[in-house]
Amino acid sequence: MVNLLARLLGPIFTGLGVSEADLLSYLTQLQGYVYFILAALVAMIVVLIAASKAKKGFKHVVRWQAVLAFLLVVVVVVNVICFGPMYTTVSGFMNASKINLSEETISQSKDMIKRIGEEGFVLAKNDGILPLDEDVKNLNVFGWDSTNPLFGGTGSGSSDSSKAVGILQSLTDAGYTTNETLTNMYIEYRADRPSIGMSAQDWTLPEPTVDAYTDEIMAEAKEFSDTAVIVIGRSGGEGADLPMDMNAVIKGTYNPAEEISAAPSNYGYMNATYTNNGNYDDFEAGESYLELSKTEEDMIEKVCSEFDDVVVIINANNTMELGWVDEYEQIGAVILAPGAGATGFAALGEIINGSVNPSGKTVDTYVKDLMKTPYINNFGNLAYTNVDDLKAQIAAADGAYEGNIAFVNYVEGIYVGYKFYETAAEEGLIKYEDYVQYPFGYGLSYTTFEKKIENFKDNGDNITFDVVVTNTGDVAGKDVAEIYFTPPYTNGGIEKASVNLVQFEKTDIIEPGASQTLSFDITKEEMASYDCDSIKVAGGGYILEKGEYKLSVRSDSHTIDAEESFTVAEDIDYSKEGRASDDQAAVNRFEDYASGDFEKLSRKDGFANYESACGPLTEEDFIMSAEVRAAVEANTFSIYDGTKDNNDADEMPLMEQKNGLTLFDLKGASYDDEKWEKLLDQLSFEDMTTMINIGGWQTAAVESVGKIATSDCDGPAGLNNFLTQAYGTAYPSEVLMAQTWNKQLSYEIGQAMGREYADANNFGWYGPAMNTHRSAFAGRNFEYYSEDGVLGGYMAANQINGAAEDGVYAYIKHFALNDQETNRCSFLLTFSSEQAIREIYLKPFELAVKGFNGTAQAAMSSFNWIGTEPSCSNPALLIDVLRNEWGFVGMVETDYNGSYGYMITDHCIRSGNNLMLGFGSAESNVLSDHSATAIKAMRESCKNIMYTIVNSGYYAGASDPVGGLSNMEKTFLTVDIIAAILILGAELIVIIRYQKKKKKNVTVE
């Protein structure tokens, strides 16, 4: 019965991110109670039947006694279940903060989101058509997405956009009248957007076929307006990457998980469908989701053949192939408008009419052919072919295992996004214009700007200079000073890109003819390269090589406005004492087990090895080596043994002491305060187990130390309570936030979002997310800022600091290299050079940690592995780098603790991961080692959890928050009292009626 229920309920819960194995575990725990209730039900039925033989008056009493006894059993058992095996789950739901935001807070958020749209939408093309002339009052809006635009994504980054300002409303609010015939046609064609969820994805692009645009409709449209707006949209979400072969999706053959279809869950895999719009295939073989469908091509061709003035709006969070916009001379303008949240689209109409001057810049490189990118052959489902026996062994030990063991090779190294295209063009490998359509950092304005460098000075350890930005046009506007450095490169030496973002600042609004001076102070260590191959630094480390360095202010990664240079006389090796920003010198922590056995792209001899490094994989690449296998086995649930790392010299800590302290007593205390040890001594083994394992959108209450229960919420798009399915205001995708290139605005975004969390009395924020846009096809790109870690890092740091003003602790995520969704929970071994890991993928996290000004932090580790070590139990990542090098102080939590065959609580806490994002129900959560070493690890985890919580808004008041009944206790007490009154009342009525009947019968006799 348990297995049957699990199969029936599984699709519902896996769609929410809960593994079927977890569901089965819960049902198994409850089966004894369920059987008891069933036994009581059977007993009641037996009594009801047997009562038919009782005396007439007494029969009524017996039956009512049976029913009331059964109800009492149900009430008692439900209480026992909810305050017993299901306590953490039920309490997490019932004690979760209720989202009841004030009108003032909501208004502030909506105003903030509109500002993000004003500064974030990118004007990518403008032949003078925008802003539209004042006499243009009517607009024909083509494209189904215009009636159902994307406001964000799915999964932890989802939000409630049911009341969001859409594209059509934005145009109406800006004073335009839109063609209702077209709008109604699209709504009638399909009213809802196809669902792209975590367990299944419908990639259908609803678009009426070209024959829907009859002569009558087009004649009416041309009579209505001379101007056409075309809206093209592309969705994405958590749990699946975007299809690279849509024709295979249409044919039903695009299934990366085909060989593991018998796995208990497809969570993390592509389960794709697509419905054609006509009697033809919308996509030809090999065409990706980020290209136009045939139906869209036909519509665009039709519109451009009928209208001379066409504006295109690209409503997508992933970079599409947009070469087609230059094939039609009628397309005079293009606006890049990613998911805009509740009110971001309100700015769109104002940009089109000119009341707002766009100032957004791209956060990714828009390339003309995504199939020619360096990563394309090393992304997606790359499953090992010689590990069937290992897979069977893992599956036998852990029902949550997803049935695959896969890898991904970061063959491109540090040459990600613009860093590849700019360097490859300089080396002569490519002709830039043939590959890149819109550079990184690119965006147009309705005015023009001139940028000059002044007061350039080499101060020894740092460079200072001013950038004077002058508005040379006739419209007020904002601009961005993007600062890039070009390091000296030795052929065959340490890998270096020719163009690297190092700093940026956005101006205020500058009036025509006016100027603003932006001052920069850049340390030279920010331009150091990481030598992972011991070319100059034995054992790895950062080095600033001697030679000439150029610093340039640019309009985008490719366009230089002004440039200066300085010279480093001798190599500066940071591997011994570290950089000034480090607490400990960086040395190789990952290279031995993460670099992989594959050829990496090198700039040597003008990228001479491009074809061999970035070309298609061979059969040999899919064979797991014996060395890798041994390392993987050691980290699986079926084999892992934490006791091998126990140290006999460790002294057993004290437990269950009566020191009279509560967590509130440590509020504001330093991490090294001696009172922490006294507080930790009060914990029991069971207390620590509870605190560590119960982290599913909450942290658990622990009475012995006076720790209250707390709530945590998703996500990057704003307040999103997974347990209660309640939402705050829908914030835009992080892509749109980053497109503002505005640090101060990011800080204010954090402030506004933090107020919502504070209003809801929820101070744990599962965000911001800051993984790298390694590929345009990554399903979760909407949730991450950029392809560049410097841009993402500074935007994240400011957003975190803004939210911290209200006591919000942000879980920076997903730490680290969580750059694709496919196989993310299924032993995804991510191989990369340590140089790329540090310079590209850890960079945003490093800047966020070092730029955080609050008292405590949180981080969320990732599902994937770094080389042969799971990220959630990787001490090099979570202790050596995060804490020892960067100075992080606070707690680290796993991503959803689905077990999956490798997420093991004992392994995590020994490796710097403190909290499990789950409900402690899996066998892998059991903490059975009572050694001194294990208990010390448990104490350390509990200390980190409590340090973050006590320095958050939960303890911001002047008095200890411990005391009183929880929402769950209040609810159950109320319901129990009502149930008791009803049962006792019914019992009293039955007795009274029986006595009356008995007395009446006696009188009659």
N, C-alpha and C positions, 0 to 999 in steps of 0.2 A: 504493500500500500504506500509506503514511504517513497519508493522509487517511482511509482505511478504519479503521486502528487508532485514530485520533483520534476517529472517530465512535463506535466501539465502546466505547472507554474514557472518552469524554467525560462521560457521565452520572455515572460513579463519581467522577471527580475534581472536576467542578463541584459535586457534592454536598458536597465537602469545602471548597469555596471557591476551587479552582484553576480559572482560566479555561481553556476549551478551546483558546484561542489559545496559552496557555503550553504545554499538552500537545502541541499540534502543533509548537511550536518545539523542544521537547525531542526529539520523534520525528524531526524534520528534522535536528537536530544528530547524531543517532545513526544515521541511515540508512546512512551510509558504512560504519560499523562493522558494522552488521547485514548489509549486502551482503557485506562481507569474510567474516563468519562463514558466510553462505550459500554463498559461493564455496568456502570451505574444506570445507563439508559436501558440496557437489557433487563436489569433487576427491576426497574420501574415498570417496564412493560409486563414482566412476569407478575408483579404484584397487581397491576391493573387487571390482568386477565384472571388471576386467582381470586381477586376481590368479588368477582361475579357470584361466587359461592357464599359470600358472607351475607349476614342478615341485611335486609333492605336499608335500614337506617345507618348501620355500621359500614356498609359497602361504600357509601359516599365519603366517609371519614378516611377509610383505608386508601382509597384512590387519591384523595387530596394529599394525604400524608406522603404517598409515593412521589407525587409530582413535586411537592415542596422540598422533599428530601433531595430529589434529583437536582432541582434548581440550586439548592444550598451547596451540593457537591460541585456543581459547575462554577459557582461564585468562588468557592474556596480554592478549587484547582486553578482557575484563571489567576487568582491572586498569587498562588504558589509559583505558577509558571512565570508570571510577569515580574515577580520579585526574586525569582530564582534563575533558571537557565536563560531566560530571555530578558533579564533585567537590563543589561547594557544596551540591547537593541531598543526595547520599549522606552526606557528612560531617555535614550538619545533622541527618540522621536518626540516624546511628550514634554521633555524638558528643553527641547530646542527653542531658541528664541523666536518669538512670534514677530513677524515683520509687520509693523504698524508704524509706518513712517509719517512724520509730520508733513503738512502741506509745504511748509517753508523748506524742508530738506528736499522734498521732491522737486520743488521749483528750482532750487539751486542746482540740482543734478541736471534737470532739463536744460537750463541755461548753459551749464558747462558743456553738455553734449553738443548743443548747437554750436558753441565756440569751436569745438573739435572739428566739426564739419566745415566751419568757415575757414579754418587754418589748415585742414587736413586734405580736403579734396584737391587733387592734382589736375591742373590744366596741362594736358600733355601735348595738345596740338591746338593751334588757333591761327587761322588764316585771315583773321580780322572779323570773323562772323560774330564773335563774342566780345563784349556783351551785346546782346541783341538790340537793334534799334528800338527807340521808344515807341515807334508806331506799330511794332509787332505786339499784338494783343492775343492772338490765337496761336495754338501750337498743336500740330498733329504728333501724337506720341505713339510710336510703333514699338513692338516687341512685348511679348507676354510678361516678361519680368517687370515691366512698368506697373503692372497691376498687383504684383506680388513680389516686391523686391526683397533682397537679403538684408537683414538687419544685423546678423552676426553669424554664429555657427552652432553646432550641436555639441552635446556632452557637457563637460564641466564649464565650458565657455558659453553655454546657452543662456538665454534670458527670455523674459516675457515681452514679446514685441507686438502683442495683439492690439495695443493702442498707440503704436509708434506712428510718427509722421512719415508717410510714404512719399514716393517721388511725385506722384500726381498731385497730392495735397500740397507739396512744397511749391509746385509750379502755380497752383491755384492761389496759394497764399502770397506768391510773388506778383500777383496781378494778371496771370495768364488764364485764359479759358482753353481747356483741352478738348479734343474731339471725342465726344462721348460715344459715337458710333464705334470707333476703334476700341475704346476702353471696354464697352459692353461685349464686343466680339471676343476679346481676350478672356473676360470673366466667364462668359458662356462656354468658351472652349475648355477651360479648367479653372475652378475657383481656388483650389488649394495647391500648395507647393508639394511636389513629391518628397517623401520622407527620406532623409539621409541620416540614419541612426547608427548606433554602435553595433547592433547585431545584424542589421541588414540595410542596404542602401539602394534606393531607386534613383538612378542617375538621369532619369528622363528629363528632357528639356522641352516642356510643353510649348509648342509654337505652331500656330495655324499654318497650313501649307499655303503656297503662293496663290492657289486658286481661290482662297478665301478673300483675297483682295480683288474683288470684282471691279469691273469698270465703273459701276455705280458708286462703290465705296471710295475708289480713288478719285473719281470726279468730285465727289462731295468733299473729300479731303483737300484737294487743290483749291476748291472754292472757299473752304474754311480758312486755309492759311498757306502761305508760300514756304513756311518753315517746318521742317520735320525733325523730330528728336527720336533717335533709336536707342533703346535700352537693351543691353545684353548682360545676362547674369550667369554666374557660376557659383555653386554652393560647395560646401565642404564641412567636415566635422570630425569629432573624435572617433577613433576606432577603425578608420579605413582611409587609405590614401586614394587620391584621384586616379581613375583609370587611364593608363597610357595607351590602351587599344580599345576604343569604344566599339568597334565592330565586333570584337570578341565578346564584349558585354552583351551586345544585341543578339549574337548567336548563342549566348549562354555558355561560352567556352572560357570566359575570363574569370577564373577562379583560382587564385593563388593557393587556396587551402584545399584544392581538389583531393590531394592524396591523404588528407587528414579529415575528410568529411565525417568520419565516425567519431571524431573528438566530442567530448561532452558539451563543448560550447564553441561557437565561431567568433567569440569576442576577440577583437584584435585582427580579424581577417576580413577580406573583402567578400561580401555576399551580395553580389551585384546583379541588378536587373535594369533593363531599359526598354521603353515602349516607343516604337517609331511613330512619327506623326503622319506619315503617308504610306503609300504602298511600295516604298523603297526604303533602303537603309539610310538612316540619317548620317551615318559615318562610314567611310570606306575603310578597308583594312589598314591598320597602322595609325589611324587618326586618333588623337587623344581628346580627352574631355576639355582640354584647354585650347582646342581649335574650334572654329565655327562648325556647326552641323550644316548639312545640306539645306535644311529648312530655313535656317537662319541666313545662309548665303543667298537663297532665293528671295527672302524678304528684303534683305539689304539691297540686292540688285534691283528689285522692284521699286523700292523707295528712292534709290539714287537715280533711277531712270525717270522718275516723275517730279523730283524736287531738286532744286539747285542749291538750297541752303539746308545742310544736314548737320546736326549735332549728335555725337555718339556719347552715351554714358555707359561706362564699363562698371557694372556692379558685381565685382568679384574680389575675393580676398587673396586669390592666387594669381600670379602673373600669367596672363593669357598670351597667346601668339596674336599680335595685333597688326601684322604687316598689311592686312587687308584695308585698314583705314587709309592707307596712302595710295591704294589702287583706284580710289574714287575721288575725283576732283571736287565732287559735290560735298564730301565730308570736310567741313571747314573747321570743326573743333572736336576735341576728344577730352572728356573728363573722366578721371579714374576715381570711382566712388565706392570703396569697399563698404562692408557692413557698418551702418551708421547709427545703430542703437535707436533709442527712443525718439530723439529729435535732431539727429545729425543731418538728416536729409532736408531739414528746414532751411539749411544754408544753400542747398543746391539751386533753388529758384532765384535766390538773391545773388548768387554768382552769375547765373545766366542773364539776369537783368542789369548786372553791374553795380548793384548797391553794396556788394561785397567783392573785394579784389582777392582772387585766390592766391594763396602763398604756400600751398602744400608741395612737398618734394617726394619723389619715389623713394621707397625703402628697399627696393629690390631692382635688379637689372632686368629689363624687359628684352628678351632675346627673340629673334625672328623664328628660330627653329629649335624647339626644346629637345628634339631628338639628337641634336648635335652638342649637347652640354657635356661637360667632362664626367658628370656623375651618372649619366643616364643608364649605363650598363651595370651600375652598382647601387641600385635602389629597388626596393620591393621585396618580393618573396624569393630569397636565395636559400633554399633548404639543402642541408647536407644529405647526401645520398647513401651513406654507409653507416648509418646509426640506428637502424631499425631495432636492434636488440636493446640499445640504450633507451630508446623511446618507450619500448615495452616495459622496461624495468622502472622507468620514471612513472609511467601511467599506472602500474600496479601499486605503487607506493602513494600516489597522490591523485585523487579523483579530479582535482582541479586542473591538472596538466592539460594543456591545449593541443598537444599532439604533434608538435613540430620542434625541430632544432635548426635554427637558421643563422645566417651571418649577413653582414653588410660591410664592404670594404670602402673606406673613405680614400679612394685612390687619388683623388685630386689634391689631397693634403691641404695646404693653406690657401690654395688657389680656388676660393669659393666666391661665386658671384663676380662682382666688378673686379676683384683682385686678379681673377683669371683673365678677364677680357682686356683689361688695361695692360697687363703684363704681356699677354700673348700678342697683343697688337704691337707693343713696343719691340718685342723680340722678332716680329715678322711672321709669326705662326699664322695669324689671321689678318684679314682686312677688317678693321673695326666696324665700319658701316655695313658690312655684309652680315654681321652677326648680331649687332646691338641696335635695337630700335630706340629705346629710351634708357639712358644711363642711370645708374644709381645716383640718387640725390638730384634728380632732374625735375623741373617744374616751371611752367611759364607764369607770367603775371600780365596784368593789363597796363603795367608801366615797365620801365627799364631801370636798371641799377648799374652803377659803377662801383667797383671795390678796389681799394688801394691799401697796401701795407705801409705803415709808418712806424717809426721808433723801434725798428727791429734791433734786438740786442741779445748777444750771447753772454749769459751771466755765469757760466761755468756749468752748474748742474741743471740750469733751466734756460729757456728762451722766452723772452717777453716781446710783445709787439702789439700794435693796434691795427685794426682793420676799419677803415673809414668807408662807410656805405653811403652812397649818394643816390638819391632818386633823380634820374635824368629824364624821366618822362613827365606826363602831365596828369597822372592819377596817383593819389596817395596809396601806399601799399607797404607790405612787409617783405623782407628778404632774409635769406639765411647765409651766414658766412661759414662755409664748409672748409675746414682746415685739414689738409692731407700732407703726409710726409712721404718722401721718396728716399729710401736708404741706399747706400752704396752696395753693389752686388758684385761678388767675385764668381766667375763662371765655375760651377761645380762646388761652390761653397754652401754656406747656410742658405736655405731657401728664403727668398724675400720677394714680396710683390712690389711692383714699381709704384703703386698708388695705395695708400693706406689712410683711412680716416683716423684722425687723432683727437679732434675737438670740433665743436660747432656751437654757434650761438645764433639766435634769431633776433632780428631787430624789433623795435616797436613800430607802430605805423609812422612812416616817413612821408612828409608832404612833398609835393613836387619841388625840386630844387634844393631841398634840405638834405642834411647828412646826419648820420649817427655813428659814433665811434664805439667799437666793441674791442675790449681789451682781453688779451690772451696771455696766459702764463703756462707754458708747456714744459714739463720736466723731460729731460733727455731719456730717462729710463722708460718713458712711454713709447720710445722709438726703438727699444732694444728688441732683438730677435731671440727666440728660444732655440738653442742648439741641442737637439735631442740625440744627434749622431756622434757626439764627441769630436766634431770637426775641430773645434777650438777649446771646448770646455769639457774636460773629462767628467763623465757621469751626468752630463746634461746641466743646463742652466741658461739664464738670460745673459746676453752679451751685446754691448753696443760697440759694433766694429768701427775701427777707424775709417776715415774717409769723409767725403762730402755728403751732407744731408740737405735736401731741399724741403722747404716748407712752403706750401702754396695755398692760397685761398681760391676756391673754385666755385663755379655755379653748379657743377655736378662733378662726378668722378672723372669726367673726360675733358672738361672745359676749364682751363686755367685763366683766372682773372689777374692774379699777381703772384710773384714768387720771390723768395729770398733763400739764401743758403747759409750754412755754417759748417765748420769742419771739426771733426773729432780727431785729435792728434794721435792717440793711442787707444787700443782696445780697452774697454771697461768691462771687466768680468764681474757679474753680480752673483755668481754661484757660491761664493764663500760667505759674504756678509749680507747678501740679499739686496734688493732694491729698497729705497727709503720707505716705500709703501708696504713692504713685507714685514711680518713679524719674524719670519724664518726664511732663509734662502730657498728658492725653488731649485730642485734637482729632479732627475728622472724618477718619477713615481709610477708611471704607467708603461713605459717603453718596452719592458721585458715581456709583458704578457698582452699588451694591447696593440702593438705595432703590426702584427699579422705577418703572414708570409706571402706578400704580394708586392708587385712593383708599384712604386708611388711616383706620381707625376713630378718631374723635376724641370726647373728652368734651365738646367744645363744645356748648352749648345742650342739655345732657342727652342726649348721644349722638344728636343729630338725624340724623346721617348713617349710622346703623346699617344700615338696609336697603340703601342704595346702596353702602356699603363692603363689607358682609358677605353680600350677596345672591349669587344664581347668576351665574356668569361668562357673558359674551356671546361670540359668534364672534370678535369683534375682539380679545378678550383672548388668543386662541390664535395670533395672528399676530405673529411675531417682527419687531421693527423693524430697519431697516437698521443703526442704531447698535449695537444689541445683537448683531446678526449679525457685524458687523465685529470686535467685541471677542471673541466666541466663536471666530471663525475664527483669530484671532491666537494663541489658546491651544490649538489642536488640533495633533496630531502631524503632520498633513499640511502644516501651514503654519508652525508655530512656528520661529523662528530666534533662538537665543540670542546669536548674534554681534552682533546689532544693539545689544546693551547693553554690548558690550565697550568698555573705556576704554583708549585708546592710552597714557595716562599711567601705567597700572599697570606696576609693575616685575615681571619674571619671577622668581618664587620659586626658591630652590635645590631640587634634587631629588637623590636617591640619594647623599647625603653620608654619610660614615663618622664620625659624631660619638660613637659608643660609648654612646649612651643607650638605655634600654629604657623602656617605658611605666611599669614599676614605679618608676622613678626620679622620676616625676611624681606618685606617690601622695601625697595631702595637699597638693600644691602649689596655689597660687591659680590661678585661670583666667588671670590676667595674668602669671604667672611667665614670665620670658624663656626658660626652658629649653624651653617648649612649641615655640617657633620652631625651636630646634635639633633637637628630636625630629621635628617635621614635615619638616624639611629631609632627613631620612633616607628619606622615602617616595618611591617611584617613581610614575609616572603609573599604572602597572598596579596598584600597591598601593592607591592611592586609589580607583581604579575598583572594585576588589574590595570594599574596606571599605564603600563607599557602596551598591553594588548588591546585596550579599548580606546581606539583613536578614530573611529568611524564618524567623521564630522562632529567630533566632540573630544573632550578629555574627561576622564572619570573622576568622580568625587572620591576622596579618601579621608575617612573620618579621623584616623589616627594623627594626621598632620593638619587637619582643618582645611583640606583642599576642596574647593567647591567644584561641581561639575560645570563644564563650559561647552559652548557650541562653536563649531567651525563651519564656514560656508564656502562653497564655490562662489565666484571664480573671477577670472579676468574680465568678464563682461558685467561685473557688478554682483550684488547680493543675490545668491542663489542657494536656497536651503534644500539640499538633496533629500533630506529625510521628510520634510513637510511639503516639498514641492512648492514653496512660496518664493516669490521673487521680489527684488527691489527694482529700481529703475534700470532699464536696459541700457548699458553702456556700449559704445561702439567696439568693433574689433580692435585689437591692439595694432593692427596694420594701420588703421586710420589714425589712431593716437600717434603712432610713430611718424606718420606722414606730415604731422604738424612741425616736426623738427624743433619743438619748442620745449625746453627744459622747464621753464617757469610754468607753462601751461600744464605740463605733466605733473608738477608739484600740486597745482590747484585741482587737477583731476583726482589725485590721491586724497586731497582734503575733502572734496565733495563726496567721493565714494566712502571715505572714512566716516563721514557724518551719517551716512545711511547705515553703516555697520553699527555705529554707536547708538543710533536711534533704535535699532533692533536688539540692543544689548548683546551683540555678537561681535567679538573682537578678533576672532581668528579668520583670516582671509586666505583661501587657497589661490593665491596669485601674488604678484603678477607672474605670468608665464613668459619665459624669455629664451626658449630654445631657438636655434638658428634655422632660417629658411635655406637649408642646404639644397632642397629640390623644390621646384614649383609645384610638384605633385603631392607634397606632404599634406595630408588631410587636415592637419591642425595648424596650418600656417596662420589662419585668422587669429589664433590665440597667442601668436608670437610676434615680436616687433619687426624683425628685419633679417636680411642676410648678413648684416654687419653687427658684430658684438659691441662695438664702441657706441653706436647709435642706440642699440637696445639697452645696453648697460646704463647709460646716463638717463635714458627715459625711465627705466625701471627704478633706479635709485631715487629719482625725484618723486615718482609716484608713491613709493614706499614711505618716504619721509613725510609726504603730505598726509597719508593715511595715519601715520604714527602719532600725529598731533592729537588724535582722538583715542589713542591707546590701542590701535589696531596693530597686531603682529602679522606680518605678511609671510606666507610660505612661498619663498621664491622657488620656482619650479620650471621644468622637471630636471633635476640635477643628477645626471647630465647626459648629453648626446642623445636625447630622446627626439630624434629628428625625422622619424617616420613612424607611421601607425602600424603598418603591416608587420605581423609577428611580434609586436612590442611586448606581449606577455609570454611569448613562446620561445624562451631561450634565444633571444636575439643577441648574438655576439657581435658587437660593434667594434671593428678594428680600425685604428687610426694611429698615425704617428703622434708622439707626445707633443711635438711642435704644433700640429694642427689642433689637438685637444686643447692646449693652453691658449694659443693665439686666436683661435676661432670660436670654439665651442664653450670653453669656460670663461671667456672674456666678459660676456654680459653679467654673469654671476659674480665674477671678481669685482667688477666695477660697482655692482649693486651692494655687495658686502662691504667693500671699503668705503663706499659713499653713504652708508647708512648712519644716521646721526642719533638714532634712538638708543634705548638701554638694552634691548634684547631683540632677538630675531628668531625666525623659523625658516626652515627649508624643507622641500619635499624632494626626496630622491626619485629616481625614475625606474620604470619597468625593465628597460633594456640592460644588457651587460656591457661593460667596457672591457673589451677583449674577453678574457675567460673569468672575469670577476663580475658578479651581479652588482649593479650600481647601489642597490639597497644594503649591501653588505661588503662594501669596498672601503677598507680603512685608509687606503692611499687617497681616495677621493674625499671621504667624510671626516677624516681626522688630519692626515698629513697636509692636505691642500687647504680644505675649507677652514679648519680650526687653527692649525699650527702656522701655516703660511699667511693666510688672510686675516686671522684674528677673529673669526666668527665666534660669537657666544650666544648660545640658545639651543633650541631643539631641532632635530631632523626627524621627519616623518616619512614613511613609505608612501608611494602611490597606493592605490587601492590594494589592500592585502588579500588577494585572491589565492594565495599560496602558490599555485601554478607550478609546483615542483621545485621551487628554489627560494621562495620568500619565507625564510625561517627566522622566527623571532630570536632564538638564541644566537644565530649567526649575525643578525642585524645589530643587536645591542653590543656585541663584542667588537663591532666594526664602526661604531659611531652613529648608527641609526637608532633613534631613541623610542619612537612611537610608531605603532602599527595602525595604518588607516583601515580599520576593520572592527570586528566585534569579538575577536578572540575565540572564534568557534572552530578553527581548523586544528588538525593534529599538529601541524607545523608551528602552531602558537604555544604549544605546551612547553613550559620551562620546568625541566625536571632536574637540572644540575644544581645541587646545593653546595657546590664548592665555593671557596673564598673568592676565586677568580670570577666565577659566574655571578656571584652576588655583588661583587664590586662593580661589574658591568651594569647590573640592574640598578644599583644605586646611582651610578653616573647618569644613566638614562633618566631616572626619576628626577634627579637634580636639574638636568637640562630642561625637562618638561616644566617643572615647577618654577624655574628661574624665568622662563618666558612668560608663563601665566601670571605670576605675581607682579611682573613689571608691565602688565597690560591694563587695559581699561576695566577688566574684571575686578581688579583690586585698587582702582583709582580713588575710591572713596576714603573717608577719614576713619571708617570703622571696618572691622573684620566682616566680610560678607557672609561668613558662616552663620547659620541660624535660620530657623523657620522651616516650613515644609516646602519641598520641591513641587513643581507643577504636577508631576506624576503622583506624588504622595497625596496632594490635595484632591486630585481627580479621583484616585482610587478610594480615598477616605469618603468622599462625597457619594460616589457610586455605591460603595459597600454599605454605607449608612442607609441610603435609599433602598437598596436591595434587602437589607435586614428589616427595615420598617415594613416593606411590602410583604416579605415572607412571614414576619411575625403577625402582621395585620391579617394576612390570609389565614394563617393558622388560628388566630383568635376568632375570625368569622366562622371558620369551619367548626371550631369547638362550640361556639355560641349556638350556631344553627343545629348542631347535633344535640346539645343539651335541650334546646327548645323542642325539637322533634321528640326527643326521649320523654320529656315532661308531658308533652301533648299526648303521646301514646299511653303513658301511665294514667293520665286523667281519663282518657277514653275507656281504658280497661276498667 
